[in-house]
């Protein structure tokens, strides 16, 4: 379950990532260098959004399609809104709701999109067992085509706490499973039907130590590589686990830790992957959070950079969300409060 809520995000900085062999270097964002190249092009709002909906708690984008979750909408039933960019203008084309979602389900607590497929998590559905809903675009219309649950999920598992999709593969996190040891479930689409093909867990994840590891609190996928965060591992120090698909089977190939993560850092609160680059957020690392960049060389994952924001203060929660596409990364800091009370920031980095 997410440890903090995303407030407003404003892109304010860009730096270069020093990809140094065998070293981890702290780098800072310059708030002045990107003003001319990054600009706001559209404020989005759901057609029926009202106060306290938390529109924007989850977001995802693929090409010209954006999805925004509002998990508190309509008495915590939740909604997800689909926007399309046509001729440079963003407009809402569909509000999404699960076929059986009810008040208290928190539909929209996580969202993911790949091409013409959207996945929306509702981690409190069905007595907090959780569900994930799949929507497909056909003839310009979005319709629900599947409702996913883990093969062994039960009440309080929080299935749908995190979701990710790449092509015909969906990953759903269930951080409360097995007394908060956590799991991640892999679904593949074959012949138009989604079926579970794997259940992932970390090689050393455990339950209740005292809080449980919360494996599956964050998930990401790119091609044949899955990354799963376990932000409460080792009493909140956190870990991220890398799985590779070889011959149709998923196996753990790496366990990641940041160079300075210790104590209550919550490394793995967020994860993102693009090709052979992984970013892992550690939102409670002192003083105000951090994000760690890893790359794969010769089959081995190694940390190549540690990211921090240039105007960091305590409780920024820098690293609560991370995203990467190619050589550009964004790190969210929803607690950033230097200018006003918790307005939040997002920092853009480039390598």
C-alpha positions in Angstrom: 0.0 0.0 0.0 1.3 3.4 -0.9 3.1 5.2 1.9 2.2 8.8 0.8 -0.1 10.6 -1.6 1.0 12.5 -4.6 0.3 16.2 -4.4 0.9 18.5 -7.4 3.9 17.9 -9.5 5.9 20.6 -11.3 8.9 19.9 -13.5 11.7 22.1 -12.2 15.1 20.7 -13.0 17.4 18.7 -15.3 20.9 17.3 -14.8 23.2 14.8 -16.4 23.7 11.3 -14.9 27.4 10.5 -14.5 27.5 6.8 -15.6 30.7 6.1 -13.8 32.1 2.6 -13.8 32.1 1.0 -10.4 31.1 4.2 -8.5 28.0 5.8 -7.2 27.9 9.5 -7.5 25.4 11.9 -5.9 24.1 14.4 -8.4 21.9 17.5 -7.9 19.1 19.0 -10.0 19.5 22.5 -11.3 16.2 24.3 -11.1 17.2 26.8 -13.8 18.6 24.8 -16.7 15.4 23.3 -18.1 12.9 26.2 -18.1 13.2 26.9 -21.8 12.7 23.3 -22.9 10.1 22.0 -20.5 6.8 23.7 -20.2 3.3 22.8 -19.1 1.1 22.1 -22.1 -2.2 21.0 -20.5 -3.8 20.9 -17.1 -6.0 17.8 -16.9 -9.2 17.3 -14.9 -11.9 14.6 -15.0 -15.2 15.7 -16.4 -17.0 14.9 -13.1 -14.2 15.5 -10.7 -15.0 17.2 -7.4 -13.2 18.3 -4.3 -11.3 15.5 -2.5 -11.3 13.1 -5.4 -7.5 13.0 -5.4 -7.5 13.1 -9.2 -3.9 12.5 -10.2 -3.0 10.0 -7.4 -1.9 7.6 -10.2 -0.9 8.5 -13.7 0.4 6.6 -16.8 1.1 7.4 -20.4 1.8 5.5 -23.6 2.2 7.4 -26.8 -0.7 9.8 -27.2 -2.8 8.2 -24.4 -2.7 9.3 -20.8 -4.6 7.7 -17.9 -5.2 9.4 -14.5 -6.6 7.8 -11.4 -8.9 9.4 -8.9 -9.2 6.8 -6.2 -11.4 8.8 -3.8 -14.1 9.7 -6.4 -17.8 8.9 -5.5 -17.3 7.8 -1.9 -14.0 6.1 -2.5 -15.4 4.0 -5.4 -12.8 5.6 -7.6 -12.4 6.4 -11.3 -9.8 6.4 -14.0 -9.9 8.9 -16.8 -8.5 8.4 -20.3 -7.2 11.4 -22.3 -6.0 11.4 -25.9 -3.8 13.9 -27.6 -5.2 14.9 -31.0 -3.6 17.8 -33.0 -1.6 18.8 -29.9 -4.7 19.1 -27.6 -5.4 16.7 -24.7 -9.1 15.8 -24.3 -10.9 13.3 -22.1 -12.3 10.4 -24.1 -13.5 8.0 -21.4 -14.1 7.7 -17.7 -13.4 4.1 -16.6 -15.0 2.1 -13.8 -14.8 -1.6 -13.0 -17.9 -3.6 -13.8 -18.4 -4.5 -10.1 -16.6 -1.8 -8.2 -18.5 -0.3 -5.2 -17.9 2.4 -2.7 -14.6 1.8 -0.8 -12.8 -0.1 -3.5 -10.4 2.7 -4.4 -10.5 1.9 -8.1 -7.7 4.0 -9.7 -5.2 3.6 -6.9 -2.8 2.4 -9.6 -2.9 2.7 -13.4 -0.8 1.5 -16.3 -1.2 1.7 -20.1 0.5 0.1 -23.1 -0.8 0.9 -26.6 -4.5 0.0 -26.6 -4.6 -1.7 -23.2 -5.2 -0.1 -19.8 -4.9 -1.7 -16.4 -6.5 -0.2 -13.3 -5.9 -1.4 -9.7 -8.6 -1.4 -7.0 -6.6 -2.7 -4.1 -9.5 -2.5 -1.5 -12.0 -4.3 -3.6 -13.6 -7.5 -2.3 -12.8 -7.0 1.4 -9.3 -5.7 0.5 -8.3 -8.8 -1.4 -8.1 -6.4 -4.4 -8.7 -6.6 -8.1 -7.1 -5.3 -11.3 -9.3 -4.4 -14.3 -8.2 -4.6 -17.9 -9.7 -2.2 -20.6 -9.1 -2.5 -24.3 -9.8 0.1 -27.0 -11.8 -1.2 -29.9 -13.3 1.0 -32.6 -12.3 4.1 -30.6 -14.2 3.0 -27.5 -12.7 1.7 -24.2 -14.4 -1.3 -22.7 -13.5 -3.7 -19.8 -12.2 -7.0 -21.2 -10.9 -8.7 -18.0 -11.0 -8.7 -14.2 -7.8 -10.1 -12.7 -7.1 -11.6 -9.3 -4.3 -13.6 -8.0 -4.7 -17.4 -7.8 -4.3 -17.4 -4.1 -5.2 -13.9 -3.0 -7.4 -13.5 0.1 -8.8 -10.7 2.2 -6.4 -7.9 3.1 -3.9 -8.9 0.3 -4.2 -5.6 -1.5 -3.9 -7.1 -5.0 -3.8 -4.1 -7.4 -1.7 -2.0 -5.1 0.6 -1.6 -8.1 0.2 -2.5 -11.7 2.5 -2.5 -14.8 2.1 -3.6 -18.4 4.4 -4.1 -21.3 2.8 -5.4 -24.5 1.0 -8.6 -23.7 2.3 -9.0 -20.2 0.7 -7.5 -17.0 2.3 -7.4 -13.5 0.2 -6.8 -10.5 1.6 -6.2 -7.0 -0.1 -7.6 -3.8 2.0 -6.2 -1.0 -0.3 -7.5 1.8 -0.2 -11.1 0.7 1.0 -13.8 3.1 1.0 -11.5 6.1 2.7 -8.7 4.2 5.5 -10.8 2.8 4.0 -9.7 -0.5 3.7 -11.1 -4.0 3.7 -10.0 -7.6 1.5 -11.8 -10.2 2.3 -12.1 -13.9 -0.5 -12.4 -16.5 0.0 -13.1 -20.2 -2.5 -12.6 -23.0 -3.0 -15.6 -25.2 -5.7 -15.8 -27.7 -7.4 -12.7 -26.3 -7.6 -14.1 -22.8 -5.5 -13.1 -19.8 -4.2 -15.8 -17.6 -1.8 -15.9 -14.7 1.5 -17.5 -15.6 3.7 -16.8 -12.6 3.7 -15.7 -9.0 6.8 -13.9 -7.9 8.4 -13.4 -4.5 11.8 -12.3 -3.4 14.3 -15.0 -2.5 14.5 -13.7 1.0 11.2 -11.9 1.6 9.5 -12.6 4.9 6.3 -11.7 6.8 6.0 -9.6 9.9 9.5 -8.5 10.7 7.6 -6.7 12.4 5.8 -5.0 9.6 6.4 -7.4 6.7 8.5 -6.8 3.6 5.6 -5.5 1.4 7.1 -7.1 -1.7 4.9 -5.8 -4.6 4.3 -2.3 -3.2 5.7 -1.2 -6.6 6.2 -3.0 -9.9 7.6 -2.2 -13.3 8.2 -4.2 -16.5 10.1 -3.6 -19.7 10.2 -6.5 -22.2 11.4 -9.6 -20.5 12.5 -7.8 -17.3 10.4 -7.2 -14.2 11.4 -5.1 -11.2 9.5 -5.4 -7.9 9.9 -3.2 -4.8 9.8 -4.3 -1.2 10.0 -1.0 0.6 9.7 -2.4 4.2 12.3 -5.2 3.8 14.8 -5.3 6.7 12.7 -3.0 9.0 12.1 -0.4 6.3 15.5 -0.3 4.7 13.9 -1.8 1.5 15.0 -3.8 -1.5 14.2 -4.1 -5.2 14.2 -7.4 -7.0 14.9 -8.0 -10.7 13.4 -10.9 -12.5 14.2 -12.1 -16.1 12.2 -14.3 -18.4 14.2 -17.1 -20.0 12.5 -19.9 -21.9 9.1 -18.8 -20.6 10.1 -19.0 -16.9 10.6 -16.0 -14.6 13.6 -16.2 -12.3 15.1 -13.7 -9.9 18.5 -12.5 -11.2 19.3 -9.6 -8.9 18.5 -8.0 -5.5 19.2 -4.3 -5.5 20.1 -2.0 -2.6 21.1 1.6 -2.7 24.6 2.7 -1.7 23.4 4.7 1.3 20.1 3.0 2.1 19.9 1.9 5.8 17.3 2.1 8.5 14.0 3.5 7.5 14.9 4.5 3.9 12.0 2.6 2.2 14.2 1.8 -0.9 11.8 0.3 -3.4 8.8 2.5 -2.6 8.8 3.2 -6.3 10.5 1.4 -9.3 10.8 2.1 -13.0 12.6 0.5 -15.9 13.4 1.3 -19.5 15.6 -1.2 -21.4 18.7 -1.9 -19.2 18.2 1.0 -16.8 16.3 0.8 -13.5 15.5 3.6 -11.1 14.5 2.9 -7.5 13.0 5.4 -5.2 13.9 5.7 -1.5 11.5 8.3 -0.3 12.4 8.4 3.4 16.2 8.3 3.0 17.7 11.2 4.9 17.5 14.0 4.6 14.6 14.2 2.1 14.7 11.1 0.0 16.8 9.8 -2.9 16.5 7.8 -6.1 19.1 5.3 -7.3 20.0 4.5 -10.9 21.2 1.0 -12.0 22.3 -0.3 -15.3 23.0 -3.8 -16.6 26.4 -4.6 -18.0 27.4 -8.1 -18.9 24.3 -9.5 -17.2 25.2 -7.7 -13.9 23.2 -4.8 -12.4 25.2 -2.1 -10.7 24.4 1.3 -9.3 25.7 4.1 -11.4 24.1 7.2 -9.9 22.3 8.5 -6.8 19.9 11.3 -7.5 18.9 14.1 -5.1 17.1 17.4 -5.6 19.0 20.6 -5.3 16.6 22.3 -2.9 16.0 19.3 -0.6 14.6 19.7 2.9 13.5 17.1 5.4 10.2 15.3 4.5 10.4 16.1 0.8 9.6 12.4 0.0 11.9 12.7 -3.0 11.6 9.3 -4.7 8.0 8.5 -3.8 7.4 8.2 -7.5 9.9 7.5 -10.4 9.5 7.2 -14.1 12.0 6.7 -17.0 11.8 6.6 -20.8 15.0 6.2 -22.6 17.6 8.7 -21.2 15.1 10.9 -19.4 13.9 10.3 -15.8 11.4 12.0 -13.5 11.4 11.8 -9.8 8.5 13.0 -7.7 8.8 14.7 -4.3 5.2 15.2 -3.1 6.2 16.6 0.2 8.5 19.3 -1.1 7.7 22.3 1.0 10.4 24.9 0.5 8.2 27.5 -1.0 4.7 26.7 0.3 3.1 24.0 2.5 3.5 20.8 0.6 3.0 22.0 -3.0 5.1 19.1 -4.2 7.7 19.0 -7.1 8.9 16.7 -9.8 12.5 16.8 -10.9 13.6 15.9 -14.5 16.9 14.3 -15.1 18.7 13.5 -18.4 21.8 11.5 -19.2 
